[in-house]
């Protein structure tokens, strides 16, 4: 089946001395992995390296076999040209962190146009808007709505059950947030979806929220690995 779809590049991996594997998430085929010939050698090698940059927002045309094997791209073009991300140190680090999160989160995801559109629009927003130090936290929390484990903010309690995604007054049997963490998590979640202007959080709270959200993801996504780039983020915002 010939497919023409938008895609975001999540990773490119060296396959051998000349070829590469490119991992993507697309609007029409979900998580899709491609084999790209002559990626490192040949007349078009430089063009391919520039085209398949991590985080690149592309338009791809390919014959989708859907047989659990590597797909082959027929045509590829840039859908959106980044203007600031690759030149802004903070935005570049945020985008790298989010890409690692997406690579871990989407590796089993099927077709979900709404999920793709959310990701696409957020990377465009990161590029076009003034830098916001809480951008990645908001992105991760809103992403849980599409992944199926958005927290139940209507429940009440001192603790937050990470597994059942709800607040409770009884200490859960599953991994949970203590009262201080639960209060911060609920307050931050409420800020994002409230109509009033969002409250700013300090560096200590931001670092704790990153840890909370990553622990939350680990409870709901099998074999989720903590991105290495989180250490860079924590150093930046110390």
C-alpha positions in Angstrom: 0.0 0.0 0.0 1.5 3.3 -1.1 1.5 5.8 1.8 2.1 9.5 1.9 2.4 10.8 5.4 3.9 13.3 7.8 6.6 11.9 10.1 9.0 12.8 12.9 12.5 11.3 13.1 13.1 9.7 16.4 16.5 8.1 15.8 19.0 7.2 13.1 21.3 4.2 13.7 24.3 3.1 11.7 23.5 -0.3 10.1 26.9 -0.9 8.4 29.5 1.2 6.7 27.2 2.5 4.1 23.5 2.1 5.3 21.4 3.3 8.2 18.2 2.5 10.0 15.8 5.4 10.7 13.1 5.2 13.4 10.1 7.4 13.0 6.6 8.0 14.2 4.2 8.8 11.4 0.6 10.0 11.2 -0.6 7.1 9.0 1.5 4.1 10.0 2.4 4.8 13.7 5.9 3.7 14.8 7.7 2.8 11.6 11.4 1.8 11.0 13.1 2.4 7.6 16.2 1.0 6.0 18.0 3.8 4.1 20.7 2.7 1.6 23.9 4.7 1.0 23.3 6.9 4.0 27.0 7.3 4.8 28.5 6.9 1.3 27.5 7.9 -2.2 26.5 11.1 -4.0 23.4 11.7 -1.8 24.9 10.8 1.5 25.3 14.5 2.7 21.7 15.2 1.7 20.4 12.2 3.5 22.3 13.1 6.7 20.8 16.5 6.6 17.3 15.2 5.8 17.1 12.6 8.5 18.2 14.7 11.4 16.8 13.6 14.8 13.5 15.5 15.4 13.1 16.3 11.7 9.5 16.9 10.7 9.2 15.2 7.3 6.8 14.2 4.6 7.4 10.6 3.5 6.2 8.5 0.6 6.7 4.7 0.8 5.2 1.3 -0.1 4.0 0.2 3.3 4.4 -3.6 3.6 3.5 -3.9 7.3 5.1 -7.3 7.6 7.3 -6.5 10.7 10.3 -5.8 8.5 12.2 -2.6 7.7 10.3 -0.4 5.3 11.9 1.5 2.4 11.4 5.2 1.7 10.6 6.2 -1.9 10.5 10.0 -1.4 11.3 12.3 1.6 11.1 16.0 2.0 11.2 18.4 4.9 7.6 19.3 6.1 8.7 22.0 8.5 12.1 23.8 8.6 13.3 24.5 12.1 14.4 28.1 12.5 15.5 28.3 16.2 15.7 24.8 17.8 19.1 23.9 16.3 20.6 27.3 17.2 19.1 27.7 20.7 21.0 25.7 23.3 18.0 25.4 25.7 15.6 24.5 23.0 18.0 22.0 21.5 18.4 20.3 24.9 14.7 20.2 25.5 14.0 18.8 22.0 16.7 16.1 22.5 15.2 15.1 25.8 11.6 14.9 24.4 12.8 12.9 21.4 14.4 10.3 23.8 11.1 10.2 25.7 9.1 9.7 22.5 11.5 7.0 21.3 10.8 5.0 24.5 7.1 5.9 24.6 6.1 5.3 21.0 8.0 2.1 20.1 4.8 0.0 20.4 2.3 2.7 19.3 0.0 2.1 16.3 -1.7 4.7 14.2 -3.0 7.6 16.1 -3.4 10.8 14.0 -4.3 12.9 17.1 -1.2 11.8 18.9 1.0 12.6 15.9 -0.6 16.0 15.5 0.0 16.8 19.1 3.7 15.9 18.8 4.1 17.8 15.5 2.4 21.0 16.7 4.4 21.0 20.0 7.8 20.8 18.2 6.7 23.6 15.9 5.6 25.6 19.0 8.9 25.0 20.7 10.7 26.3 17.6 8.5 29.4 17.1 7.8 30.5 20.6 10.0 32.2 23.2 11.7 29.6 25.3 9.8 28.3 28.4 11.8 26.3 31.0 8.7 24.3 31.9 7.9 23.3 28.3 9.1 19.7 28.6 7.1 19.2 31.8 3.9 20.4 30.2 4.6 18.3 27.1 5.1 15.1 29.1 1.9 15.6 31.2 -0.3 16.4 28.2 1.3 13.4 26.3 -0.1 11.0 29.0 -3.6 11.9 27.8 -2.8 10.4 24.3 -0.9 7.5 25.8 -3.8 6.5 28.0 -2.6 7.2 31.5 -3.6 10.8 32.2 -3.9 11.3 36.0 -7.3 11.4 37.6 -7.2 14.9 39.0 -10.8 14.6 40.4 -9.7 12.2 43.1 -8.5 13.4 46.5 -5.9 12.3 49.0 -2.5 12.8 50.5 -0.8 10.3 48.2 -0.7 9.6 44.5 -0.9 6.0 43.3 1.4 6.0 40.3 0.1 2.7 39.0 -3.7 3.5 39.3 -3.1 7.2 38.4 -5.3 8.5 41.2 -5.0 10.3 44.5 -5.8 8.5 47.8 -5.6 8.9 51.5 -4.3 5.4 52.0 -0.7 4.5 51.3 -0.9 2.5 48.1 0.5 -1.0 47.7 2.0 0.1 44.4 4.7 2.7 43.9 3.4 6.1 44.9 4.2 9.8 45.5 4.5 10.9 49.1 2.4 13.8 50.4 4.9 16.5 49.3 5.3 15.1 45.8 1.6 14.4 45.4 0.8 18.0 46.3 3.3 19.4 43.8 2.1 17.1 41.1 -1.5 18.0 41.6 -0.8 21.7 41.8 1.3 21.6 38.7 -1.3 19.5 36.8 -4.1 21.9 37.9 -2.1 25.0 36.7 -1.7 23.6 33.2 -5.3 23.0 32.6 -6.7 26.0 34.5 -7.9 29.1 32.7 -5.9 31.5 34.8 -2.3 32.4 34.0 0.1 29.6 34.9 2.1 29.9 38.1 5.8 29.8 37.7 7.7 26.9 39.5 11.2 27.2 40.9 14.2 25.1 40.0 13.9 22.7 42.9 10.2 22.0 42.0 11.1 21.6 38.3 13.8 19.0 39.0 11.4 17.1 41.3 8.6 17.2 38.7 10.9 15.7 36.0 11.7 12.8 38.5 8.0 12.4 39.2 6.9 12.3 35.6 9.6 9.8 34.6 8.6 7.5 37.5 5.0 7.8 36.4 6.0 6.9 32.8 7.9 3.9 34.1 4.8 2.5 35.7 2.7 2.6 32.6 5.2 1.9 29.7 6.9 -1.5 29.7 10.7 -1.4 29.6 10.7 2.4 29.7 14.3 3.7 30.1 15.2 7.0 31.7 16.7 9.3 29.0 20.4 10.0 29.5 19.7 13.6 28.6 17.8 14.2 31.9 21.1 14.7 33.6 21.9 17.6 31.3 18.5 19.2 31.9 19.0 18.9 35.7 22.4 20.5 35.4 21.1 23.3 33.3 18.3 24.2 35.7 20.2 23.8 38.9 
